Amino acid sequence: MALFAALAGALVVGGIVMLVLFFRPAPPRPVTKKSSVGLGQRWRRVSKATRVRILIGVVLGVVVAVFTSIPLLIVVIPAAIVGIPLLLGKQDTREQQLILALETWSRSLASTAETGKFTLREVVGITRGAVPEILRVPVDRLYSRMSASWSAADAFRAFADEFDNAYVDEVTIYLIQAAEFDSGGLARALSGVADTLAAQAKLRMEVYNEREKPRGTMRIMTVILAVVLIGIVLFSHSTQMSFYTTPAGQIALAIILGMFGALLIWAKSQTRHTPEPRIILASTEEARS
């Protein structure tokens, strides 16, 4: 029975490792030949805060396991300390912030271009002071490229490639057309894009609020389960809770916690956003990057 308990613990550890790797941002594609990645390299890829939480969880798990005679807690406690913030933490709002920033910049570009007194490079330069923080560095880089040897169209494509985002493409495509064909109506087009982005940001906020409702329910369920687990720990040597110190009890506890963890992972996966396909597919030359 002890073997089964150890196996259940190993499954919990494997699940939390997969969880961390699943929600960790994907690294940039390597440009060199593929090489095997060791355990040490994978450990270094994990953020410092996560490594600290894992170490604290392991130490705390060992102490509690010795006190309660429930070895399963050696893996349950680190899994909970690392996994719960990932699964029940705040939703990612970076793209929503980017959409709002693009709306602001688009309106600024439109109002400046509408005067007809400035070149496209000057329009970008004039709007730099009012660019939201999330766009400030990329827009500064865009202006520097336009002021150097880059063509305006290539500079805009490089700007779009930095974000690799369909909403950035919606704004940039009109700027590229204006740079390549000197087409009129840029201000009107950018104003239309800004209106679309504003509607999209409003829709994202509604979706965000709707997703918070079931997440609140999951938080309550997690608190209830945590209270039960704390009760098992505190009264592990009592007659009522001594079952969980046996191999069969630890297998039962591992199954219960594993099923709840799987439920949390499934709920989190339902909130993952699939990026919209990009509009601008052409990339700038690697020699200029």
C-alpha positions as CSV (number, residue, x, y, z in Angstrom):
1,M,0.0,0.0,0.0
2,A,2.9,2.3,0.7
3,L,4.0,1.9,-2.9
4,F,0.6,3.1,-4.1
5,A,0.8,6.1,-1.8
6,A,4.2,6.9,-3.2
7,L,2.9,6.5,-6.8
8,A,0.0,8.9,-6.0
9,G,2.4,11.4,-4.6
10,A,4.5,11.2,-7.7
11,L,1.5,11.8,-9.9
12,V,0.7,14.9,-7.9
13,V,4.3,16.2,-8.4
14,G,4.2,15.4,-12.1
15,G,0.9,17.3,-12.4
16,I,2.2,20.5,-10.7
17,V,5.4,20.4,-12.9
18,M,3.2,20.1,-16.0
19,L,1.0,22.9,-14.7
20,V,4.0,25.3,-14.3
21,L,5.3,24.4,-17.7
22,F,1.8,24.7,-19.3
23,F,1.2,28.3,-18.1
24,R,4.7,29.5,-18.4
25,P,5.1,31.8,-21.4
26,A,6.7,30.1,-24.3
27,P,10.4,30.9,-24.8
28,P,11.5,32.4,-28.1
29,R,12.3,29.9,-30.9
30,P,15.9,28.9,-30.9
31,V,18.0,29.8,-33.9
32,T,20.7,27.3,-33.2
33,K,20.7,23.5,-33.4
34,K,18.4,21.7,-31.0
35,S,20.0,20.3,-27.9
36,S,18.7,18.3,-25.0
37,V,17.5,20.3,-22.0
38,G,18.6,19.0,-18.6
39,L,16.7,19.2,-15.3
40,G,19.0,22.0,-14.1
41,Q,18.2,24.1,-17.2
42,R,14.5,23.5,-16.7
43,W,14.8,24.6,-13.1
44,R,16.6,27.8,-14.1
45,R,13.8,28.6,-16.6
46,V,11.3,28.7,-13.7
47,S,10.9,32.2,-12.3
48,K,12.7,33.0,-9.1
49,A,9.4,33.6,-7.2
50,T,8.2,30.2,-8.2
51,R,11.4,28.5,-7.2
52,V,11.2,30.2,-3.8
53,R,7.6,29.0,-3.4
54,I,8.6,25.4,-4.3
55,L,11.4,25.4,-1.8
56,I,9.3,26.8,1.0
57,G,6.5,24.3,0.2
58,V,8.9,21.4,0.3
59,V,10.4,22.4,3.7
60,L,6.9,23.1,5.1
61,G,5.6,19.8,3.6
62,V,8.4,17.8,5.2
63,V,7.8,19.4,8.6
64,V,4.1,18.8,8.5
65,A,4.5,15.3,7.2
66,V,6.7,14.4,10.1
67,F,4.3,15.9,12.5
68,T,1.2,14.2,11.1
69,S,2.8,11.0,9.8
70,I,1.2,11.7,6.4
71,P,4.0,11.5,3.8
72,L,1.7,12.6,1.0
73,L,1.8,16.1,2.4
74,I,5.4,16.4,1.3
75,V,4.1,16.8,-2.3
76,V,0.6,18.2,-1.6
77,I,1.8,21.3,0.3
78,P,4.3,22.4,-2.4
79,A,1.8,21.7,-5.1
80,A,-0.8,23.8,-3.4
81,I,1.6,26.7,-2.7
82,V,2.7,26.8,-6.4
83,G,-0.5,25.7,-8.1
84,I,-3.2,27.6,-6.4
85,P,-1.9,31.1,-7.3
86,L,-1.5,29.9,-10.9
87,L,-5.0,28.5,-11.1
88,L,-6.9,31.1,-9.0
89,G,-4.8,34.2,-9.6
90,K,-6.1,37.2,-11.5
91,Q,-6.9,36.9,-15.1
92,D,-4.3,38.1,-17.7
93,T,-5.4,41.5,-18.9
94,R,-2.3,42.4,-20.9
95,E,-4.1,42.2,-24.3
96,Q,-7.0,44.2,-23.0
97,Q,-4.5,46.9,-21.9
98,L,-2.8,46.7,-25.3
99,I,-6.2,47.2,-27.1
100,L,-7.0,50.3,-25.0
101,A,-3.5,51.7,-25.6
102,L,-3.9,51.1,-29.4
103,E,-7.2,52.9,-29.3
104,T,-5.6,55.9,-27.6
105,W,-2.7,56.0,-30.0
106,S,-4.9,55.5,-33.1
107,R,-7.0,58.5,-32.2
108,S,-3.9,60.5,-31.6
109,L,-2.5,59.5,-35.0
110,A,-5.8,60.3,-36.7
111,S,-6.1,63.7,-35.2
112,T,-2.5,64.6,-36.1
113,A,-2.7,63.1,-39.7
114,E,-6.0,64.9,-40.3
115,T,-4.3,68.3,-40.5
116,G,-2.4,67.2,-43.6
117,K,0.6,69.3,-42.6
118,F,3.0,66.5,-41.5
119,T,4.7,63.6,-43.1
120,L,4.0,60.1,-41.8
121,R,7.3,60.1,-39.8
122,E,6.4,63.4,-38.3
123,V,2.9,62.2,-37.4
124,V,4.5,59.3,-35.5
125,G,7.0,61.6,-33.8
126,I,4.4,64.1,-32.7
127,T,2.2,61.4,-31.0
128,R,5.1,59.9,-29.1
129,G,4.5,62.1,-26.1
130,A,0.9,60.8,-25.6
131,V,1.6,57.2,-26.2
132,P,0.5,54.9,-23.4
133,E,3.2,53.1,-21.4
134,I,2.7,49.7,-22.9
135,L,3.5,51.2,-26.4
136,R,6.0,53.8,-25.5
137,V,9.3,51.9,-26.1
138,P,8.1,50.1,-29.3
139,V,6.8,53.5,-30.7
140,D,10.1,55.2,-29.8
141,R,11.9,52.3,-31.6
142,L,9.6,52.7,-34.6
143,Y,10.4,56.4,-34.9
144,S,14.1,55.8,-34.6
145,R,13.9,53.3,-37.5
146,M,11.9,55.7,-39.6
147,S,14.5,58.4,-38.9
148,A,17.4,56.1,-39.9
149,S,17.8,54.1,-43.1
150,W,14.6,52.0,-42.8
151,S,11.8,52.6,-45.2
152,A,8.6,53.6,-43.4
153,A,6.8,50.4,-44.5
154,D,9.6,48.1,-43.2
155,A,9.6,50.1,-39.9
156,F,5.9,49.6,-39.5
157,R,6.2,45.8,-40.3
158,A,9.0,45.5,-37.7
159,F,6.7,47.3,-35.2
160,A,3.9,44.8,-35.8
161,D,6.3,41.9,-35.6
162,E,7.4,43.0,-32.1
163,F,3.9,42.5,-30.8
164,D,2.9,39.5,-33.0
165,N,-0.7,40.6,-32.3
166,A,-3.7,40.9,-34.7
167,Y,-4.9,44.1,-33.0
168,V,-1.6,45.8,-33.6
169,D,-1.8,44.7,-37.2
170,E,-5.2,46.3,-37.6
171,V,-3.6,49.7,-36.8
172,T,-0.4,49.1,-38.6
173,I,-1.8,47.9,-41.9
174,Y,-3.3,51.3,-42.6
175,L,0.0,53.0,-41.8
176,I,1.8,50.6,-44.2
177,Q,-0.6,51.4,-46.9
178,A,-0.1,55.1,-46.4
179,A,3.6,54.6,-46.5
180,E,3.6,52.5,-49.7
181,F,0.8,54.0,-51.7
182,D,0.4,57.5,-50.2
183,S,-3.3,56.7,-49.9
184,G,-5.7,59.2,-48.6
185,G,-8.2,58.8,-45.8
186,L,-5.6,57.7,-43.2
187,A,-7.2,59.8,-40.5
188,R,-10.7,58.4,-41.2
189,A,-9.4,54.8,-41.3
190,L,-7.6,55.1,-38.0
191,S,-10.7,56.7,-36.4
192,G,-12.7,53.7,-37.6
193,V,-10.1,51.3,-36.2
194,A,-10.1,53.2,-32.9
195,D,-13.9,52.7,-32.7
196,T,-13.5,49.0,-33.3
197,L,-10.8,48.7,-30.7
198,A,-13.0,50.5,-28.2
199,A,-15.9,48.0,-28.8
200,Q,-13.5,45.1,-28.5
201,A,-12.1,46.4,-25.2
202,K,-15.7,46.7,-23.9
203,L,-16.4,43.2,-25.0
204,R,-13.3,41.9,-23.3
205,M,-14.3,43.6,-20.0
206,E,-17.7,41.9,-20.1
207,V,-16.1,38.5,-20.7
208,Y,-13.6,39.2,-17.9
209,N,-16.5,39.9,-15.5
210,E,-18.4,36.8,-16.5
211,R,-15.4,34.6,-16.0
212,E,-14.9,36.1,-12.5
213,K,-18.2,34.5,-11.3
214,P,-17.2,30.8,-11.6
215,R,-13.7,31.7,-10.5
216,G,-15.2,33.1,-7.3
217,T,-17.0,29.8,-6.8
218,M,-13.8,27.9,-7.3
219,R,-12.1,30.1,-4.7
220,I,-14.8,29.3,-2.1
221,M,-14.5,25.5,-2.9
222,T,-10.7,25.8,-2.5
223,V,-11.0,27.5,0.9
224,I,-13.4,24.8,2.1
225,L,-11.0,22.0,1.0
226,A,-8.1,23.8,2.6
227,V,-10.0,24.0,5.9
228,V,-10.7,20.3,5.7
229,L,-7.1,19.6,5.0
230,I,-6.0,21.8,7.9
231,G,-8.4,19.8,10.1
232,I,-6.8,16.6,9.0
233,V,-3.4,17.9,9.8
234,L,-4.3,19.3,13.2
235,F,-6.2,16.2,14.3
236,S,-4.2,13.6,12.4
237,H,-3.5,11.6,15.6
238,S,-7.1,11.5,16.7
239,T,-9.2,8.4,16.3
240,Q,-11.4,10.1,13.7
241,M,-8.6,11.2,11.4
242,S,-6.0,8.4,12.0
243,F,-7.3,6.7,8.8
244,Y,-5.4,9.3,6.7
245,T,-2.1,8.2,8.3
246,T,-2.5,4.7,6.8
247,P,-1.5,3.9,3.2
248,A,-5.1,3.4,2.2
249,G,-6.1,6.7,3.7
250,Q,-3.3,8.5,1.9
251,I,-4.4,6.9,-1.4
252,A,-7.9,8.1,-0.8
253,L,-6.7,11.6,0.1
254,A,-4.4,11.7,-3.0
255,I,-7.4,10.7,-5.2
256,I,-9.6,13.4,-3.7
257,L,-7.0,16.1,-4.0
258,G,-6.0,14.9,-7.5
259,M,-9.6,15.1,-8.7
260,F,-10.0,18.6,-7.3
261,G,-6.7,19.7,-8.8
262,A,-7.8,18.3,-12.2
263,L,-11.0,20.3,-11.9
264,L,-9.1,23.5,-11.2
265,I,-6.8,22.9,-14.2
266,W,-9.8,22.2,-16.4
267,A,-11.5,25.4,-15.2
268,K,-8.3,27.4,-15.8
269,S,-7.9,26.0,-19.3
270,Q,-11.4,27.3,-20.2
271,T,-10.2,30.9,-19.7
272,R,-7.2,30.6,-22.0
273,H,-7.6,33.0,-24.9
274,T,-6.7,31.9,-28.4
275,P,-4.9,34.7,-30.2
276,E,-6.6,36.1,-33.3
277,P,-4.8,35.3,-36.6
278,R,-2.5,38.0,-37.7
279,I,-3.2,40.2,-40.7
280,I,0.4,41.2,-41.5
281,L,2.3,38.0,-42.4
282,A,5.4,39.5,-44.0
283,S,8.4,39.9,-41.7
284,T,11.3,42.3,-42.0
285,E,14.7,41.2,-43.1
286,E,16.7,39.4,-40.3
287,A,19.7,41.5,-41.1
288,R,17.9,44.6,-40.0
289,S,16.5,43.2,-36.7
